[in-house]
Amino acid sequence: MSKNKANTGALCAVLVIVAMIVGILIGILIGRTMGSSSQNQESETFLETTDLNVGESQTDTGTSVEEQTGQNNETVPQSGESGGEVTVLTINGRSVSMEEINYYLYQQRDYFVREYGEEPWSIVMDDGRTVGEYAKEQLYNDIVRTQVLIGHAQDYGISLADEMNAQLADSAQEYVDGLGSEICQQFGLNTSAIAKVYQDQELANAVTTAVRDELSAQMESDENYSGLSEEDFSSALDDAYNALYTQWLEDADIQTTDIWDTIVVGSAG
C-alpha cells in the first residue's frame, strides 16, 4: 500500500515536470510567432511609407518645363559684349531687347503665380500645353501685337508728345524704385527698358483706339449695319478690327533670335 502511494507520487511529479516543459515550449513558440508578426507589420508599414514618399516626390518634382519644352534653363544675357542691348525679336524692323522682355517676363510671372500658386509652369492644361508654354505664347503674341500696331502709328498720324514720354519715364522710375535694387538685379529690370515698354504700349493703345474709331465711323455710314443693336454692332466692330489686325499680322516681318528659344517663362528668380 505504501509502495503504491510512492509510485503515484512519482508519477504526479513527472507529469508536473512534463507540463512545465510543454508550457515553456508553447510560450517560446508563441513569442516567436508574435515577433515574426510584428516584424512583418513593421516591414509592411515601411513599404507603405516608402511608396507614399516616392509618390510625393514624383508629384512635387514632376517634369520640368525645360524637359517638356525642350528648352534650356540658361541665364539669358542682359547686354552684349560691348555693353549694348541684346535684340531678341525684330518686328517690321523694330527691335525688342532682352531688357524689355525681362519686364514682360516679370509681369507674367507675377500674374501666373498669383492666379495658380507657386511654380505653376509644369501644370498641364486641357489642351495639352503646360502653363509655361501657354505663358510664353501669350508673351510672344503681346509683344508682336504691340509692335505691329506701332508700325501703323504714322498711318493714323499718331505719336507721343514729349510730355507723355516724360511722364511714362517717371512712372518707370517709380516702378523700379518700388521694387528695389535687389529684385531689379535678380530679374534684369532697368528703368530705360521699362520706360520703352510703357511708351510702346501707350502708342499701341492709341493706334487701337484710332483704328476702332475709324472702322466704327465707316460702319455707321454703311446701311448694312444700320439696323443692328448696340451689342451686335459692337460685335461686328470687334470682328472688323480683328480682321484688319490679322491682315497686318500676316504682312508683318517677324524675326526671332536664338535667345528667344532659350527663354523659359518663370525660370528667373
C-alpha positions as CSV (number, residue, x, y, z in Angstrom):
1,M,0.0,0.0,0.0
2,S,2.8,2.4,0.9
3,K,4.6,1.3,-2.3
4,N,1.6,2.2,-4.4
5,K,1.4,5.7,-2.9
6,A,5.1,6.2,-3.6
7,N,4.6,5.3,-7.3
8,T,1.6,7.5,-7.6
9,G,3.5,10.5,-6.1
10,A,6.4,9.9,-8.5
11,L,4.1,9.8,-11.5
12,C,2.5,13.1,-10.5
13,A,5.8,14.7,-10.2
14,V,6.8,13.5,-13.7
15,L,3.5,14.9,-15.1
16,V,4.1,18.2,-13.5
17,I,7.6,18.5,-14.9
18,V,6.3,17.5,-18.4
19,A,3.5,20.0,-18.2
20,M,6.1,22.8,-17.3
21,I,8.3,21.8,-20.2
22,V,5.3,21.8,-22.6
23,G,4.3,25.3,-21.2
24,I,7.7,26.7,-21.8
25,L,7.9,25.3,-25.4
26,I,4.4,26.8,-26.1
27,G,5.5,30.1,-24.7
28,I,8.6,30.2,-26.9
29,L,6.6,29.3,-30.0
30,I,4.0,32.0,-29.3
31,G,6.8,34.5,-28.7
32,R,8.5,33.7,-32.0
33,T,5.2,33.9,-33.8
34,M,4.3,37.3,-32.3
35,G,7.8,38.6,-33.0
36,S,7.6,37.5,-36.7
37,S,4.1,39.1,-37.0
38,S,5.4,42.3,-35.5
39,Q,8.4,42.4,-37.9
40,N,6.1,41.7,-40.9
41,Q,3.8,44.5,-39.8
42,E,6.7,47.0,-39.4
43,S,8.0,45.9,-42.8
44,E,4.6,46.5,-44.5
45,T,4.3,49.9,-42.8
46,F,7.8,50.9,-44.0
47,L,6.9,49.8,-47.6
48,E,3.7,51.8,-47.5
49,T,5.6,54.8,-46.2
50,T,8.3,54.5,-48.8
51,D,5.7,54.2,-51.6
52,L,4.0,57.3,-50.3
53,N,7.2,59.3,-50.2
54,V,8.1,58.2,-53.7
55,G,4.7,59.3,-54.9
56,E,5.1,62.7,-53.2
57,S,8.5,63.1,-54.7
58,Q,7.2,62.5,-58.1
59,T,4.3,64.8,-57.6
60,D,6.4,67.6,-56.2
61,T,9.1,67.5,-58.8
62,G,7.1,66.4,-61.8
63,T,8.7,67.1,-65.2
64,S,10.5,70.4,-65.6
65,V,9.3,73.0,-68.1
66,E,12.7,72.7,-69.7
67,E,12.2,68.9,-70.3
68,Q,8.7,69.4,-71.6
69,T,9.5,72.3,-73.9
70,G,13.0,71.1,-74.9
71,Q,14.4,74.4,-73.7
72,N,17.5,75.0,-71.6
73,N,17.1,77.0,-68.4
74,E,20.2,79.1,-69.1
75,T,20.9,82.6,-67.9
76,V,19.8,84.9,-70.7
77,P,22.4,87.7,-71.4
78,Q,21.3,91.1,-70.3
79,S,23.6,93.0,-72.7
80,G,26.1,92.4,-75.4
81,E,29.8,92.0,-75.0
82,S,30.2,95.7,-76.0
83,G,27.6,96.7,-73.4
84,G,24.8,97.3,-75.9
85,E,21.3,95.9,-75.8
86,V,20.7,92.3,-76.9
87,T,18.0,92.0,-79.6
88,V,15.6,89.1,-79.1
89,L,12.8,89.9,-81.6
90,T,12.5,92.1,-84.6
91,I,9.1,93.0,-85.9
92,N,8.9,95.1,-89.1
93,G,12.4,96.4,-88.4
94,R,11.6,97.4,-84.8
95,S,13.9,95.6,-82.3
96,V,12.8,94.3,-78.9
97,S,15.6,93.9,-76.4
98,M,16.1,91.3,-73.7
99,E,15.8,94.1,-71.2
100,E,12.3,94.8,-72.4
101,I,11.4,91.2,-72.4
102,N,12.6,90.9,-68.8
103,Y,9.9,93.3,-67.8
104,Y,7.2,91.3,-69.6
105,L,8.5,88.1,-68.0
106,Y,8.4,89.6,-64.5
107,Q,4.8,90.8,-65.1
108,Q,3.8,87.4,-66.4
109,R,5.5,85.6,-63.5
110,D,3.6,87.8,-61.0
111,Y,0.3,87.1,-62.7
112,F,0.5,83.4,-63.1
113,V,1.9,82.8,-59.6
114,R,-0.9,85.0,-58.2
115,E,-3.5,83.0,-60.2
116,Y,-2.2,79.5,-60.0
117,G,0.2,79.4,-57.0
118,E,4.0,79.0,-56.7
119,E,5.7,77.2,-59.6
120,P,2.7,76.6,-61.9
121,W,4.8,76.3,-65.0
122,S,4.7,72.5,-65.4
123,I,0.9,72.2,-64.9
124,V,-0.7,70.6,-67.9
125,M,-3.7,72.5,-69.3
126,D,-6.7,71.0,-71.0
127,D,-5.2,71.5,-74.5
128,G,-2.0,69.6,-73.5
129,R,0.2,72.6,-73.1
130,T,1.9,73.4,-69.9
131,V,1.2,76.8,-68.2
132,G,4.8,77.7,-69.0
133,E,4.3,77.1,-72.7
134,Y,1.0,78.9,-72.7
135,A,2.5,81.9,-70.9
136,K,5.4,82.1,-73.4
137,E,3.0,82.0,-76.3
138,Q,1.0,84.8,-74.8
139,L,4.2,86.8,-74.2
140,Y,5.1,86.4,-77.9
141,N,1.6,87.5,-79.0
142,D,1.5,90.5,-76.8
143,I,4.9,91.8,-77.9
144,V,4.2,91.2,-81.6
145,R,0.8,92.8,-81.3
146,T,2.3,95.9,-79.7
147,Q,5.0,96.3,-82.4
148,V,2.7,95.6,-85.3
149,L,0.2,98.3,-84.1
150,I,3.1,100.8,-83.6
151,G,4.2,100.1,-87.1
152,H,0.9,101.7,-88.3
153,A,1.0,104.7,-86.0
154,Q,2.1,107.1,-88.7
155,D,-0.8,105.9,-90.9
156,Y,-3.1,107.4,-88.4
157,G,-1.0,110.4,-87.5
158,I,-0.2,109.2,-84.0
159,S,2.9,109.9,-81.9
160,L,3.6,110.5,-78.3
161,A,4.2,114.0,-77.1
162,D,7.4,114.7,-75.2
163,E,5.4,115.4,-72.1
164,M,3.8,112.0,-72.3
165,N,7.2,110.3,-72.8
166,A,8.5,112.1,-69.8
167,Q,5.5,111.0,-67.6
168,L,6.0,107.4,-68.7
169,A,9.7,107.6,-67.9
170,D,8.8,108.9,-64.4
171,S,6.4,106.1,-64.0
172,A,9.1,103.6,-64.9
173,Q,11.4,105.1,-62.4
174,E,8.8,104.9,-59.7
175,Y,8.2,101.3,-60.5
176,V,11.9,100.4,-60.3
177,D,12.2,102.3,-57.0
178,G,9.3,100.4,-55.6
179,L,10.8,97.0,-56.4
180,G,14.2,97.8,-55.0
181,S,17.6,97.2,-56.4
182,E,17.8,93.5,-55.3
183,I,14.7,92.5,-57.2
184,C,15.6,94.5,-60.3
185,Q,19.1,92.9,-60.4
186,Q,17.6,89.4,-59.9
187,F,15.2,89.8,-62.8
188,G,17.2,92.0,-65.0
189,L,15.0,95.1,-64.8
190,N,16.0,98.6,-65.5
191,T,14.3,102.0,-65.9
192,S,15.1,102.8,-69.5
193,A,13.8,99.4,-70.8
194,I,10.6,99.6,-68.7
195,A,10.0,103.2,-69.9
196,K,10.3,102.0,-73.5
197,V,7.8,99.3,-72.8
198,Y,5.4,101.8,-71.3
199,Q,5.8,104.1,-74.3
200,D,5.3,101.3,-76.8
201,Q,2.1,100.1,-75.0
202,E,0.8,103.7,-74.8
203,L,1.4,104.2,-78.5
204,A,-0.1,100.8,-79.4
205,N,-3.3,101.6,-77.4
206,A,-3.6,104.9,-79.1
207,V,-3.4,103.2,-82.5
208,T,-6.0,100.6,-81.4
209,T,-8.4,103.4,-80.4
210,A,-7.8,105.3,-83.7
211,V,-8.4,102.2,-85.8
212,R,-11.6,101.3,-84.0
213,D,-12.9,104.8,-84.2
214,E,-12.3,104.9,-88.0
215,L,-13.9,101.5,-88.5
216,S,-16.9,102.5,-86.4
217,A,-17.4,105.7,-88.4
218,Q,-17.3,103.7,-91.6
219,M,-19.7,101.1,-90.4
220,E,-22.2,103.7,-89.0
221,S,-22.4,105.1,-92.5
222,D,-23.0,101.7,-94.0
223,E,-26.6,100.6,-94.3
224,N,-25.7,97.0,-93.7
225,Y,-25.0,97.9,-90.1
226,S,-27.8,100.5,-89.5
227,G,-30.3,98.0,-88.2
228,L,-28.0,96.3,-85.7
229,S,-28.5,96.6,-82.0
230,E,-25.8,98.2,-79.9
231,E,-24.5,94.8,-78.8
232,D,-24.5,93.4,-82.4
233,F,-22.8,96.5,-83.7
234,S,-20.1,96.2,-81.1
235,S,-19.5,92.6,-82.0
236,A,-19.3,93.4,-85.7
237,L,-16.8,96.2,-84.9
238,D,-14.7,93.7,-83.0
239,D,-14.8,91.3,-86.0
240,A,-13.8,94.1,-88.3
241,Y,-10.9,95.2,-86.1
242,N,-9.6,91.6,-85.7
243,A,-9.8,91.0,-89.4
244,L,-7.7,94.1,-90.1
245,Y,-5.2,93.2,-87.4
246,T,-4.9,89.7,-88.8
247,Q,-4.1,91.1,-92.2
248,W,-1.4,93.3,-90.7
249,L,0.0,90.3,-88.8
250,E,0.2,88.2,-91.9
251,D,2.1,91.1,-93.7
252,A,4.5,91.6,-90.8
253,D,8.1,90.6,-91.0
254,I,8.9,88.9,-87.7
255,Q,12.3,87.6,-86.9
256,T,13.4,85.8,-83.7
257,T,16.9,85.1,-82.5
258,D,18.3,82.0,-80.8
259,I,18.0,83.8,-77.4
260,W,14.2,83.6,-77.7
261,D,14.4,79.8,-77.8
262,T,16.3,79.8,-74.5
263,I,13.7,81.8,-72.6
264,V,11.7,79.8,-70.1
265,V,8.8,81.7,-68.6
266,G,9.0,81.6,-64.8
267,S,12.6,80.4,-64.6
268,A,14.0,83.7,-63.4
269,G,14.4,84.1,-59.7
